[in-house]
Amino acid sequence: MVSDRMDGKIEGGDPRFEILIVGMNGELRGKQLPPGSESKIWAGEIRLPTSTQSLDIWGDDNDDITGLSLTIGDPDGTVIADRRSLAPMPWAPEGSMQVLATMHELDGSPSFMDPRAILASVLGRYASRGLTPVVATELEFYVMAGDWRETGRPSPPENLTYRGEPNGFQLYDMSAVDALDGYLQTLRAYAKAQELPADATTAEFGPGQFEVNLVHRPDALAAADDCLYLKRIAEQAARRHGLKSTCMAKPYSDHAGSGLHVHASIIDGQGRNILDARGGEPKLLKSATAGLLATMREAQLIFAPFANSYRRFQPGSFAPVDLSWGSGHRGTAIRIPEKDGPAARVEHRVAGADANPYLLLAAILGGMLVGLDRELDPGEETTPSHVPANTTRLTHDFLSAVETFRASPFIADLFGARYQALYGDTKRKEALAHLRTVSDFDYRTYLPRL
């Protein structure tokens, strides 16, 4: 039974300890252990099949196309917990804790399938250059009525509607914040309990859509952990109030999609922001921007990992459709909020809320490195009065993104050829399943007319 206390803890029951790994699609998998099991966790004695991190969106290991499960005996790996991610579970009985872990092979090497290990490898490239990325995420998500399983479709919370219809756009609307104040209070309480560096919470365009900003961290792995934990507490807080939260990129056809924007800068060994133009020509900032644009099509499958993700990329929306950049321009793929001073940074605006935060940060930071290493030029800037001609576009097609990803030398170098094949083949199966499925739109539009 859930209590009425603001912290949302469950009254009674024994505390538990959860050790969690991150799957391909950003989902959490792991084991729930009873009190007193902590010593086994810290000793590295917890095992899971390594194929756990190859599961597709339906939970299938796809052994017939990957050969990573029963074909090789479905071997175990060791899950090594990261003490820095240890956090309470304020929705669970008092004393319950969770910790993130990285999958390792039994020989001690990190699994090529582990998203945290992939991001850590990219950060190692920065460290070898004496550089440290500083990263922050901004997560948008929808809160909806809790009857979605019964109705088969999402709908806004009742107190954001009038006679069943949404009250209209709610951007920065404090009445929308007030209407879901109980939910947002629980979310903030959970974030405080986990010491997440949450900053502003705002109402976004869609009914029940909110954005929570997380502050910058000079530790991209911790920033990805924060984002993943935020997704979990958003869902747990929703359950506490009989609601549902979703990071689905486009849950409503006629309302805004949800993005996951990333702000990134880079500091050197002396703590100086190397993207700071200091009043002069922002050469490194432009090079990093150019690297992001040059690799964006190849990495789009990371930014938009599902069929639904591509419904966000619509002309006239705030989701970018072109490989463009601009200073403070919110319609571009790469926005430069600041170019002078310690806050100089890029804002990557392409990814949906459904992106895996570890793979997302790996792709972004990898793209920035390409630009820095090659001293690339981002081309013409998009301004309110000037849109460059013949700009390359992002794809609107899931399968096209899959095939571009599978053929990319950049992706092979950044993620490793084995993970490129695993991720690409798994997503190709999903894309083909989507193409084969005849939708309600097909029936409503074509069946009466053809």
PEZI-V47630 format. One record per run of one state. SS is the DSSP state (H for helix, E for strand, L for the rest). FROM is the first residue (numbers start at 1). TO is the last residue. If there is no record, write none. Layout:
ss->(SS:SS)
from->(FROM:FROM)
to->(TO:TO)
//
This chain:
ss->(L:E:L:E:L:E:L:E:L:H:L:E:H:L:H:L:H:L:E:L:H:L:E:L:E:L:E:L:H:L:E:L:H:L:E:L:H:E:L:E:L:H:L:H:L:E:L:E:L:E:L:H:L:E:L:E:L:E:L:H:L:H:L:H:L:E:L:E:L:E:L:E:L:E:L:H:L:E:L:E:L:E:L:H:L:H:L:H:L:H:L)
from->(1:2:3:10:11:16:23:28:35:38:43:47:50:55:63:67:70:73:76:82:83:86:87:89:97:105:110:111:115:129:132:146:148:152:156:157:158:161:163:165:167:174:180:181:194:198:204:209:215:217:218:220:241:243:247:259:268:273:274:283:296:300:304:307:312:322:323:325:327:334:339:345:349:352:353:357:375:383:384:386:387:393:394:398:407:409:416:417:437:440:448)
to->(1:2:9:10:15:22:27:34:37:42:46:49:54:62:66:69:72:75:81:82:85:86:88:96:104:109:110:114:128:131:145:147:151:155:156:157:160:162:164:166:173:179:180:193:197:203:208:214:216:217:219:240:242:246:258:267:272:273:282:295:299:303:306:311:321:322:324:326:333:338:344:348:351:352:356:374:382:383:385:386:392:393:397:406:408:415:416:436:439:447:450)
//
